[in-house]
């Protein structure tokens, strides 16, 4: 994605955060950090890394990483604000279009080959999860996501 498009879309994302009143419980510097994280993710085509934060942030990447590791905010309020906003948009679209709401639950596991106790560079928060693909317990990080859609297929 060209940087001009990212800057254009960043204004829309930032304004959307303001509409959600995230500034009621997040400071402007926290919103800037979130923007840097979101934009760096999209800049690399969903393959963003923490080292990419420096490309989209006015702060050094270690400051953004420190924010992720040590930042103090109520992540439940943040999640609820985003979840409620997205659910409202999807239900509104379903009502307008008359289409059903489709729901997909994904529980992807990023497998690791060694236990943290055996690895040279251990990864925090890895654990055993039930892998549906392998039909057994698998060691790694698990991400559970729910995707909703109320639009017709293109």
C-alpha positions in Angstrom: 0.0 0.0 0.0 1.5 3.4 -1.0 2.4 5.7 1.9 0.0 8.4 0.6 -2.9 6.0 1.0 -1.8 5.1 4.5 -1.7 8.7 5.5 -5.1 9.3 4.0 -6.6 6.3 5.7 -4.8 7.2 9.0 -6.8 10.4 9.2 -10.0 8.3 8.8 -8.9 5.8 11.5 -7.9 8.6 13.9 -11.2 10.4 13.4 -13.0 7.1 13.9 -11.2 6.7 17.2 -12.3 10.2 18.2 -16.0 9.3 17.3 -15.7 6.3 19.6 -14.7 8.7 22.4 -11.6 6.7 23.0 -9.9 9.9 24.2 -12.2 9.6 27.3 -10.0 6.8 28.6 -6.9 7.0 26.4 -4.6 9.9 26.2 -3.5 11.4 22.9 -0.1 9.8 23.2 -1.8 6.4 23.6 -3.9 7.0 20.5 -0.7 8.0 18.6 0.9 4.7 19.7 -2.2 2.7 18.5 -2.2 4.6 15.2 1.5 3.7 14.7 0.8 0.0 15.4 -2.2 -0.1 13.1 -0.5 1.7 10.2 2.8 -0.3 10.5 0.7 -3.5 10.3 -1.0 -2.4 7.0 2.2 -0.9 5.6 3.8 -4.3 5.3 0.7 -6.0 4.0 -0.4 -7.6 7.3 3.2 -8.7 8.0 4.2 -5.8 10.2 6.7 -6.2 13.0 7.6 -4.1 15.9 10.6 -2.8 14.1 8.2 -1.3 11.5 6.8 1.0 14.2 9.5 3.5 13.5 8.2 3.9 9.9 4.9 5.3 11.1 5.6 6.7 14.5 7.1 10.0 15.5 8.6 8.0 18.5 11.4 5.5 18.4 10.2 1.9 18.0 11.4 1.0 21.6 9.0 3.6 23.0 6.1 2.0 21.2 7.3 -1.4 22.3 7.5 -0.1 25.9 4.0 1.2 25.5 2.8 -2.4 24.6 4.7 -4.0 27.4 4.3 -1.5 30.2 1.4 0.8 29.1 -1.4 1.4 31.6 -4.9 1.6 30.1 -8.2 -0.2 30.5 -8.1 -2.6 27.6 -11.6 -3.9 28.4 -13.0 -0.4 27.7 -11.0 -0.2 24.5 -12.2 -3.6 23.3 -15.8 -2.9 24.3 -15.8 0.4 22.4 -14.5 -1.2 19.2 -16.6 -4.4 19.5 -19.8 -2.4 20.1 -19.1 -0.1 17.3 -18.4 -2.9 14.8 -21.4 -4.9 15.9 -23.6 -1.9 15.5 -22.4 -1.3 12.0 -22.9 -5.0 11.0 -26.4 -5.2 12.5 -27.3 -1.9 10.8 -26.0 -3.2 7.4 -28.0 -6.5 7.9 -31.1 -4.5 8.7 -30.7 -2.2 5.6 -29.7 -5.0 3.2 -32.0 -7.7 4.5 -29.1 -10.1 4.4 -28.3 -12.6 7.2 -25.3 -12.1 9.4 -22.6 -14.6 8.8 -20.3 -15.6 11.7 -16.9 -17.3 11.4 -14.9 -18.3 14.5 -11.2 -18.9 13.9 -8.8 -20.3 16.5 -5.4 -20.2 14.7 -2.4 -21.5 16.5 1.1 -20.3 15.8 3.1 -23.4 16.5 6.5 -23.5 18.1 8.9 -26.3 17.6 10.5 -26.2 21.1 9.1 -25.6 24.6 10.2 -22.2 26.0 12.3 -24.0 28.6 14.3 -25.6 25.8 14.5 -22.7 23.4 17.6 -20.4 23.2 15.3 -17.4 23.0 12.1 -18.3 24.9 8.8 -16.8 23.8 6.5 -15.6 26.5 2.9 -16.8 27.0 3.2 -19.9 24.7 1.1 -22.8 25.9 -0.5 -26.1 24.8 -3.7 -25.7 22.8 -6.0 -28.2 21.0 -5.1 -28.1 17.3 -8.1 -29.1 15.1 -5.9 -29.4 12.1 -3.4 -31.8 13.8 -6.0 -33.5 16.0 -3.8 -33.2 19.1 -2.3 -30.7 21.5 0.1 -28.2 19.9 2.5 -25.8 21.6 2.4 -22.2 20.6 0.3 -19.0 20.7 -3.4 -19.2 19.9 -5.5 -16.4 18.6 -9.2 -16.6 18.6 -11.2 -14.3 16.4 -14.8 -13.8 15.4 -15.6 -12.4 12.1 -19.1 -11.1 11.2 -20.4 -10.1 7.8 -23.8 -8.9 6.6 -23.0 -8.2 3.0 -23.5 -10.1 -0.2 -20.6 -11.9 -1.8 -19.0 -10.0 -4.6 
